[in-house]
Amino acid sequence: MSTFQERLEQGLKLRDISAAELSKRTGIGEGAISQYRKGAYKASQRNLEKIALALNVSIPWLMGLSDNPSPVSPSSDLDSIKNVFSIETKKYPLLGNIACGEPVFAHEEMGLYVEAGADLHADFCLKASGDSMINARIQDGDIVFIRQQSSVEDGEIAAVLIDDEATLKRVYYDKEAGVLSLFAENPKYKTLRYTKDELNTIRILGKAVAFQSDIK
C-alpha cells in the first residue's frame, strides 16, 4: 500500500505542478508541503481535502487507500469510510528539534505548524531527535506536544532548557538534597543531575502532554 508521502509525489508529477504552485493553490505553507514530501508528518483531513482538490485526485487515493486517482463524489469519499471520523483540529507552532539524548539547541522554525486534535491542551510542539526516550514510546522523529509551564510533578516528562540547549527527559527533584535529576527512558543514557548554582542554568519549558508518531 502506498503512503501519503509517495502519493503526494505521484500527484505532483501526474498534474505536472511544483510544490510551490501546490502551496499557492491550497494556501498551505511551503514549509508544511516540504515536510509532507519528506514524510516528516502527514496532512490533516482539512489539508488532505485542499491537496486532493488542487491535484484533482480522490482523497482515498491520496491516502493510499485506493488505486484510482480519479476524483469521486463526496458521498463516496472520506465520509463514506465507516471507521474514519472527522475531528476538530488546531495548529500548533513547531519550534524545531529537541534532543532525546544529548541536549541540542532549541531553535524556532518560523512559520511551521503541525495540525492535531484541538483537545490536546498544548501550546507548541517539538520534533524529537534521538533514542533516549524510546521506553516512553517516543521515537526519533516523533512530534511531541508541550504545554508551557515552569514546573512539573516528579516523574513527568518535560522539555527542559539547559543554558541555551533543550532536551526531553523525565524530571525528578529532591528538595531536601537540592538535586534536580533528568532521567532518560533508555538504559544506555546516564541520568543528568544538577545541584546548587547549576540549577540556575535549568529552566522547564513545559510538560509533554502527547506525541504524534508515524506508523512504520
Phi, psi and chi 1 to 4 in degrees:
 res  aa     phi    psi   chi1   chi2   chi3   chi4
   1 MET       -  133.8 -177.0  178.4  -66.7      -
   2 SER   -73.6  153.8  -63.2      -      -      -
   3 THR   -95.7  165.5   64.0      -      -      -
   4 PHE   -57.6  -41.5  166.3   65.5      -      -
   5 GLN   -58.5  -45.6  177.4 -170.7   10.6      -
   6 GLU   -66.9  -42.1  -67.3  168.6  -23.1      -
   7 ARG   -68.5  -32.8  -75.2  -69.2  169.8   83.4
   8 LEU   -62.9  -44.3  177.9   57.4      -      -
   9 GLU   -63.3  -42.1  -71.5  -60.2  -44.5      -
  10 GLN   -63.0  -40.1  -68.7  173.6   26.8      -
  11 GLY   -65.2  -41.1      -      -      -      -
  12 LEU   -61.9  -41.9  -69.6  170.6      -      -
  13 LYS   -70.2  -39.8  -68.2  178.5 -178.8  178.2
  14 LEU   -61.3  -41.0 -177.1   66.3      -      -
  15 ARG   -96.9   -1.5  -56.7  -52.5  179.7 -157.4
  16 ASP    54.6   50.9 -168.9   26.7      -      -
  17 ILE  -126.8  155.1   68.2  172.3      -      -
  18 SER   -87.2  166.6   66.2      -      -      -
  19 ALA   -63.4  -36.4      -      -      -      -
  20 ALA   -63.9  -41.0      -      -      -      -
  21 GLU   -67.1  -38.3  178.3   62.2   25.1      -
  22 LEU   -61.9  -40.0  179.5   63.4      -      -
  23 SER   -60.6  -42.7  175.5      -      -      -
  24 LYS   -65.1  -41.9  -69.5  179.9 -178.6  178.3
  25 ARG   -70.4  -31.9  -66.7 -173.4 -174.5 -175.1
  26 THR   -98.6  -22.5   59.6      -      -      -
  27 GLY    80.1    6.3      -      -      -      -
  28 ILE   -86.4  133.2  -59.1  170.1      -      -
  29 GLY   -58.0  147.2      -      -      -      -
  30 GLU   -60.6  -33.3  -70.8 -170.0   42.6      -
  31 GLY   -62.0  -42.3      -      -      -      -
  32 ALA   -67.0  -42.8      -      -      -      -
  33 ILE   -58.6  -42.0  -63.1  -68.7      -      -
  34 SER   -61.5  -41.7  174.7      -      -      -
  35 GLN   -66.4  -37.0  -66.0  -61.0  -51.6      -
  36 TYR   -61.8  -43.7  -64.9  158.8      -      -
  37 ARG   -67.8  -30.0  -63.5 -178.4   71.6 -166.9
  38 LYS   -79.3  -14.3  -67.0  176.2 -177.9  177.2
  39 GLY    80.5   16.8      -      -      -      -
  40 ALA   -67.4  -38.0      -      -      -      -
  41 TYR  -159.2  165.7   56.0   88.6      -      -
  42 LYS  -100.8  157.4  -61.0  174.5 -176.3  177.3
  43 ALA   -74.3  149.0      -      -      -      -
  44 SER   -70.8  168.6   65.0      -      -      -
  45 GLN   -59.1  -40.4 -178.6  175.8  -29.3      -
  46 ARG   -61.1  -44.1 -175.8 -179.1  -55.1  169.6
  47 ASN   -73.7  -30.1  -77.9   -2.5      -      -
  48 LEU   -58.6  -43.8  -83.8  171.4      -      -
  49 GLU   -63.1  -42.0  -67.3  169.7   -6.0      -
  50 LYS   -64.6  -44.5  -68.1  178.3 -179.3  178.5
  51 ILE   -67.2  -43.6  -67.1  170.6      -      -
  52 ALA   -60.7  -41.1      -      -      -      -
  53 LEU   -65.5  -43.4 -178.6   62.9      -      -
  54 ALA   -66.4  -35.2      -      -      -      -
  55 LEU   -90.1   -6.6  -65.7  177.2      -      -
  56 ASN    56.8   49.0 -166.4   29.5      -      -
  57 VAL  -129.7  166.1  -62.5      -      -      -
  58 SER   -82.3  151.4   71.4      -      -      -
  59 ILE   -65.2  -44.1  -67.4  177.2      -      -
  60 PRO   -56.7  -38.2  -29.2   37.9      -      -
  61 TRP   -64.5  -44.6  179.9   83.9      -      -
  62 LEU   -62.4  -31.4 -166.9   57.6      -      -
  63 MET   -83.8   -7.2  -66.2  173.6   64.5      -
  64 GLY    85.8   15.3      -      -      -      -
  65 LEU   -96.2   -7.0  -59.0  174.8      -      -
  66 SER  -142.0  152.8  168.0      -      -      -
  67 ASP   -96.6   -2.3  -67.4  -32.7      -      -
  68 ASN  -104.7  112.0 -176.5    6.3      -      -
  69 PRO   -75.8  -12.4   28.8  -35.1      -      -
  70 SER   -62.4  137.0  -60.2      -      -      -
  71 PRO   -59.2  146.3  -20.6   32.1      -      -
  72 VAL  -119.1  166.1  -67.0      -      -      -
  73 SER   -68.0  152.2   63.6      -      -      -
  74 PRO   -53.6  -33.3  -26.0   35.1      -      -
  75 SER   -67.2  -19.9   61.4      -      -      -
  76 SER  -111.2   11.6   59.5      -      -      -
  77 ASP   -88.7 -150.3 -145.5  -34.5      -      -
  78 LEU   -54.2  -37.7  -88.4 -175.7      -      -
  79 ASP   -62.9  -20.3  -68.4  -20.6      -      -
  80 SER   -90.8   -7.3   67.9      -      -      -
  81 ILE   -80.2  117.7  -58.8  175.2      -      -
  82 LYS   -58.5  -39.1  -67.4 -178.1  178.9  179.0
  83 ASN  -102.9   21.1   61.6  -18.9      -      -
  84 VAL  -112.1  123.8  173.7      -      -      -
  85 PHE  -123.6  140.5  -56.2   93.1      -      -
  86 SER   -77.1  147.9   62.0      -      -      -
  87 ILE  -131.7  153.9   59.1  172.4      -      -
  88 GLU   -75.2  130.8 -176.6 -179.3   -5.7      -
  89 THR  -116.9  165.9   61.9      -      -      -
  90 LYS  -145.4  149.8  173.3 -176.9  173.1 -178.6
  91 LYS   -90.4  130.1  -74.0 -174.5  175.8 -178.6
  92 TYR  -114.4  128.6  -61.4   89.4      -      -
  93 PRO   -60.6  134.2  -19.5   30.9      -      -
  94 LEU   -96.4  115.0  179.0   63.3      -      -
  95 LEU  -100.0   30.2  -57.9 -172.8      -      -
  96 GLY    92.6 -160.1      -      -      -      -
  97 ASN   -92.5  151.2  -69.7   -5.2      -      -
  98 ILE  -131.1  137.0 -171.0  165.3      -      -
  99 ALA   -76.6  135.3      -      -      -      -
 100 CYS  -108.1   78.7  -68.2      -      -      -
 101 GLY   155.5 -119.2      -      -      -      -
 102 GLU   -80.3  144.9  -65.4  -59.8  -40.0      -
 103 PRO   -60.7  144.3  -24.2   34.7      -      -
 104 VAL  -130.4  163.0  -65.0      -      -      -
 105 PHE   -64.5  131.6 -178.3   66.2      -      -
 106 ALA   -94.1   86.5      -      -      -      -
 107 HIS   -95.8  154.9   61.4  -76.0      -      -
 108 GLU   -94.9  126.8 -176.5  170.8   -2.3      -
 109 GLU   -91.5   95.3  -61.7  -70.2  -12.4      -
 110 MET   -63.2  133.5  -63.7  -61.0  -66.8      -
 111 GLY    85.4   -1.0      -      -      -      -
 112 LEU   -99.5  134.7  -73.1 -176.7      -      -
 113 TYR  -135.5  156.7  -63.8   85.6      -      -
 114 VAL  -120.8  129.9  173.9      -      -      -
 115 GLU   -91.2  131.3  -76.0 -155.6   43.8      -
 116 ALA  -151.8  178.7      -      -      -      -
 117 GLY   -56.5  137.9      -      -      -      -
 118 ALA   -71.5  -10.0      -      -      -      -
 119 ASP   -92.2   12.2   60.6  -13.8      -      -
 120 LEU   -74.6  -23.0  -71.0 -179.3      -      -
 121 HIS    55.9   45.1  -55.7  -63.8      -      -
 122 ALA  -113.0  158.8      -      -      -      -
 123 ASP  -105.2  -28.7  -63.3  -62.8      -      -
 124 PHE  -159.7  175.2   60.5   91.3      -      -
 125 CYS  -137.7  159.9   56.1      -      -      -
 126 LEU  -134.3  152.1  -64.8  152.1      -      -
 127 LYS   -97.4  121.8 -170.8  170.7 -176.1  179.3
 128 ALA   -70.7  140.7      -      -      -      -
 129 SER  -131.7  118.1  174.2      -      -      -
 130 GLY   111.6 -176.0      -      -      -      -
 131 ASP  -126.3   16.7   62.1   -4.2      -      -
 132 SER   -75.9  -11.1   78.6      -      -      -
 133 MET  -114.7   22.9  -61.2  -58.0  -71.6      -
 134 ILE   -66.7  -28.3   57.2  174.3      -      -
 135 ASN   -75.5   -8.5  -71.5  -18.7      -      -
 136 ALA   -98.9   11.9      -      -      -      -
 137 ARG    69.6   16.7  -62.5 -171.7  -62.3  137.5
 138 ILE   -97.1  112.7  -61.0  173.5      -      -
 139 GLN  -101.6  163.5  -54.0  -72.5  -25.5      -
 140 ASP   -56.9  127.2 -177.8   43.1      -      -
 141 GLY    95.3  -10.2      -      -      -      -
 142 ASP   -67.8  151.0  -74.9   -5.4      -      -
 143 ILE   -94.0  122.6  -57.5  -62.4      -      -
 144 VAL  -108.2  125.9 -177.3      -      -      -
 145 PHE   -94.1  131.4  -64.9   86.9      -      -
 146 ILE  -118.4  130.7  -53.8  -65.6      -      -
 147 ARG   -93.9  119.3 -179.9 -172.6  -55.9  150.0
 148 GLN   -67.3  122.3 -171.0  169.7  -10.4      -
 149 GLN  -162.9  153.1   54.9 -170.7   70.4      -
 150 SER   -88.6   -6.8   59.4      -      -      -
 151 SER  -151.0  159.2   63.6      -      -      -
 152 VAL  -136.2  162.7  -65.1      -      -      -
 153 GLU   -75.1  154.7  -61.6  -67.9  -30.1      -
 154 ASP   -54.5  132.9  -85.6   -2.3      -      -
 155 GLY    91.5   -8.4      -      -      -      -
 156 GLU   -83.2  151.9  -69.4 -176.6  -30.2      -
 157 ILE   -88.3  132.4  -64.0  174.1      -      -
 158 ALA  -137.6  156.0      -      -      -      -
 159 ALA   -87.1  121.9      -      -      -      -
 160 VAL  -120.9  130.2 -176.4      -      -      -
 161 LEU   -96.9  123.0 -163.4   65.1      -      -
 162 ILE  -114.1  107.9  -53.8  170.8      -      -
 163 ASP    57.2 -115.9  -69.5  -37.1      -      -
 164 ASP  -110.1   21.0  -71.2  -33.6      -      -
 165 GLU  -120.3  144.0  -60.8 -179.2  -37.0      -
 166 ALA  -115.3  149.1      -      -      -      -
 167 THR  -147.4  158.6 -169.4      -      -      -
 168 LEU  -111.5  118.4 -169.3   70.5      -      -
 169 LYS  -148.7  164.4  -68.0  -69.7 -177.3  -69.9
 170 ARG   -86.6  129.7 -160.6  174.4  -69.9  -80.2
 171 VAL  -105.7  134.8  177.1      -      -      -
 172 TYR  -135.5  140.1  -68.9   89.2      -      -
 173 TYR  -130.9  119.8 -179.2   60.2      -      -
 174 ASP   -92.8  101.6 -175.2  -23.6      -      -
 175 LYS   -64.4  -41.4  -68.7 -177.0  179.2  179.2
 176 GLU   -63.4  -42.5  -67.8 -174.7    3.2      -
 177 ALA   -86.4  -15.9      -      -      -      -
 178 GLY    68.1   38.9      -      -      -      -
 179 VAL  -120.5  126.3  177.0      -      -      -
 180 LEU   -99.7  124.9  177.7   72.6      -      -
 181 SER  -116.8  133.5  -60.4      -      -      -
 182 LEU  -113.9  110.1  -55.4  179.7      -      -
 183 PHE   -97.5  136.4  -76.5   82.2      -      -
 184 ALA   -85.0  160.7      -      -      -      -
 185 GLU  -107.6   47.3  -74.2  -74.3   -7.9      -
 186 ASN  -157.6  118.6 -175.9  -27.5      -      -
 187 PRO   -62.4  -13.7   20.3  -31.9      -      -
 188 LYS   -80.1   -7.3   77.0  176.8 -173.3  179.6
 189 TYR  -104.8  137.3  -70.6   92.8      -      -
 190 LYS   -76.8  152.5  -65.4 -179.4  179.0  179.2
 191 THR   -73.6  135.9  -61.5      -      -      -
 192 LEU   -92.8  127.5  -56.0  175.5      -      -
 193 ARG  -125.2  139.1  -69.5 -173.8  171.0   86.4
 194 TYR  -134.5  141.2  -59.0   88.6      -      -
 195 THR  -147.5  165.0 -174.3      -      -      -
 196 LYS    51.0 -128.6  -62.3 -179.1  179.6  179.2
 197 ASP   -64.8  -21.8  -69.4  -17.3      -      -
 198 GLU   -62.2  -28.2  -66.9  174.6  -30.0      -
 199 LEU   -64.9  -22.6  -64.6  174.9      -      -
 200 ASN   -70.2  -14.6  -64.7  -33.8      -      -
 201 THR   -94.1   -1.1   66.6      -      -      -
 202 ILE  -106.6  136.5  -50.2  -62.9      -      -
 203 ARG  -141.6  130.0 -178.4  162.2   65.2   92.7
 204 ILE   -79.2  121.2  -56.6  -66.1      -      -
 205 LEU   -81.2  -34.9  -64.9  175.9      -      -
 206 GLY   165.7  171.8      -      -      -      -
 207 LYS   -91.6  134.8  174.7 -176.3  174.0 -179.8
 208 ALA   -74.9  120.9      -      -      -      -
 209 VAL  -110.9  -17.1  -64.4      -      -      -
 210 ALA  -167.8  164.6      -      -      -      -
 211 PHE  -142.8  157.5   67.1   90.7      -      -
 212 GLN  -121.2  125.2  177.1  178.5  -65.3      -
 213 SER  -130.0  142.9 -178.4      -      -      -
 214 ASP   -78.8  148.1  -75.8  -21.8      -      -
 215 ILE   -79.2  124.0  -62.0  174.3      -      -
 216 LYS   -85.4      -  -56.1  -61.3 -176.6 -177.7
